[in-house]
Amino acid sequence: MTAMNARTAMNAEQAGGRVEEVLDRLAATGDREVAAAAEELVRVLMDFYGAGLARIVELLGAGPLAGLLGDELVSSLLVLHELHPEDRDSRIARALETVRQHAVEVAEFDEATGTLRLRSAGGGGCGCGSTGGAVQQEVQDALACFAPEVTAVELETAAAEREPVLLQIGRPSAVEAP
């Protein structure tokens, strides 16, 4: 893997997890000065890269930038630095577009808890395994890059897709027989 491919292979969630892991290891050494210096270093670099991204967004303008918004890495960096030109609802829609094979739609978003309730838009019903937890995980992964303010996803199944009631048909008992 080339250096460029290695850099683009990591997403924002993975990078954030890795930074936290390293900072936790430094904190575990017991040297508070080293841990504080490391956290300050991360903040300074974030500010520096954020300023650079802000300048790029300003210089590109709306036209060329629109082509970059579909890229998960670019989008997540713009969101991280509060530079993304799209509002939350547009970014949620963009994330759901990446998992459109599951036909989910937004029911509501609770800003206080960061919970996004989704409703199955129907059309499935094949009985395959692409329901429930698998769909929810794919949606959460897509939202992590485009709308990190969504911290939880709840998936409602449409009434038409719920399991049908199993009717038991048997012979009538001797009492019921005519």
C-alpha positions in Angstrom: 0.0 0.0 0.0 1.5 3.4 -1.0 1.7 6.3 1.5 -1.2 8.0 -0.2 -3.4 4.9 -0.1 -2.6 4.4 3.6 -3.7 7.9 4.3 -6.9 7.7 2.4 -7.8 4.2 3.8 -8.3 5.6 7.4 -11.7 7.3 8.1 -12.4 10.0 10.7 -13.8 7.5 13.2 -10.7 5.3 13.0 -8.3 8.3 13.2 -10.2 9.7 16.3 -10.0 6.3 17.9 -6.3 6.0 17.3 -5.6 9.5 18.7 -7.6 8.6 21.8 -5.7 5.4 22.2 -2.4 7.1 22.0 -3.4 9.8 24.4 -4.8 7.2 26.9 -1.4 5.4 26.7 0.4 8.6 27.5 -1.9 9.4 30.4 -1.4 5.9 31.8 2.3 6.5 32.2 1.5 8.8 35.1 3.4 11.7 33.7 0.8 14.5 33.6 3.1 17.0 31.9 3.7 14.6 29.0 -0.1 13.8 28.7 -1.0 17.5 28.8 1.6 18.3 26.2 0.4 15.6 23.9 -3.2 16.8 24.2 -2.1 20.4 23.4 -0.1 19.1 20.4 -3.3 17.5 19.1 -5.3 20.7 19.6 -2.7 22.8 17.9 -2.5 20.5 14.9 -6.3 20.4 14.7 -6.5 24.2 14.7 -3.7 24.4 12.0 -5.4 21.8 9.7 -8.8 23.4 10.3 -7.5 26.8 9.3 -6.0 25.3 6.2 -9.2 23.5 5.3 -11.1 26.7 5.9 -8.9 28.5 3.4 -9.3 25.7 0.8 -13.1 25.9 1.2 -13.0 29.6 0.8 -10.7 29.5 -2.3 -12.7 26.7 -4.0 -16.1 28.2 -3.5 -19.3 26.3 -4.0 -18.7 25.0 -7.5 -15.6 22.7 -7.2 -16.4 22.0 -3.5 -19.7 20.3 -4.4 -17.8 17.5 -6.1 -15.8 16.8 -3.0 -18.8 16.5 -0.6 -19.6 13.0 -1.6 -16.2 11.8 -0.4 -16.4 10.4 3.1 -12.9 11.5 4.2 -13.3 15.1 2.9 -16.8 15.3 4.2 -15.8 14.1 7.7 -12.9 16.6 7.8 -15.2 19.5 6.9 -17.7 18.4 9.5 -15.0 18.0 12.1 -13.8 21.5 11.5 -17.4 22.9 11.2 -16.8 23.9 7.6 -19.3 21.6 5.8 -21.6 23.8 3.7 -24.5 21.5 4.0 -26.8 21.5 7.0 -27.3 18.4 9.3 -30.4 17.2 7.5 -28.8 17.4 4.1 -25.7 15.5 5.4 -28.0 12.8 6.9 -29.8 12.5 3.6 -26.4 12.1 1.8 -25.3 9.4 4.3 -28.6 7.5 3.8 -28.1 7.8 0.0 -24.9 5.7 0.4 -27.0 2.8 1.9 -30.1 3.3 -0.3 -30.4 -0.4 -1.0 -31.9 -0.7 2.5 -34.7 1.8 1.8 -34.8 3.7 5.1 -36.2 7.2 5.6 -35.9 9.6 8.5 -38.7 9.5 11.0 -37.2 12.1 13.4 -34.0 13.4 14.9 -33.7 14.2 18.6 -31.1 16.9 19.0 -30.9 16.5 22.8 -29.8 12.9 22.6 -28.4 12.7 19.1 -30.8 9.9 18.3 -31.9 9.4 14.7 -35.1 7.4 14.3 -35.4 5.7 10.9 -38.4 4.0 9.3 -38.0 1.2 6.8 -39.5 2.5 3.6 -40.7 -0.9 2.6 -40.1 -2.7 -0.7 -38.0 -5.4 0.9 -39.8 -8.2 2.6 -37.6 -10.9 1.0 -36.8 -12.5 4.3 -33.1 -12.1 3.7 -30.6 -11.2 6.4 -30.2 -7.6 5.5 -32.5 -6.4 8.2 -32.3 -5.2 11.7 -28.7 -5.1 13.1 -26.9 -5.3 9.8 -28.9 -2.4 8.3 -28.5 -0.4 11.5 -24.7 -0.9 11.5 -24.3 0.1 7.9 -26.4 3.3 8.5 -24.3 4.1 11.6 -21.1 3.7 9.7 -22.3 6.0 6.9 -23.5 8.6 9.4 -20.2 8.6 11.3 -18.6 10.3 8.3 -21.3 12.6 7.1 -23.3 13.5 10.3 -21.3 12.7 13.5 -23.9 14.6 15.6 -26.0 11.4 15.2 -24.8 9.3 18.1 -27.5 6.6 18.1 -29.8 5.1 15.4 -33.1 3.5 16.1 -34.7 1.5 13.2 -38.5 1.0 13.0 -39.8 -1.7 10.8 -42.8 -0.8 8.7 -46.0 -2.6 9.6 -46.1 -4.3 6.2 -42.6 -5.8 6.8 -43.3 -7.2 10.2 -43.4 -10.9 10.6 -46.9 -12.2 9.6 -48.9 -13.8 12.3 -48.7 -17.6 12.1 -52.2 -19.1 12.0 -52.5 -22.7 13.2 -54.8 -24.8 11.1 -55.8 -28.1 12.4 -58.6 -30.6 12.6 -61.6 -29.6 14.5 -62.0 -31.3 17.8 -64.9 -33.8 18.3 -66.8 -31.1 20.2 -66.6 -28.6 17.3 -67.3 -31.1 14.5 -70.9 -30.9 13.1 
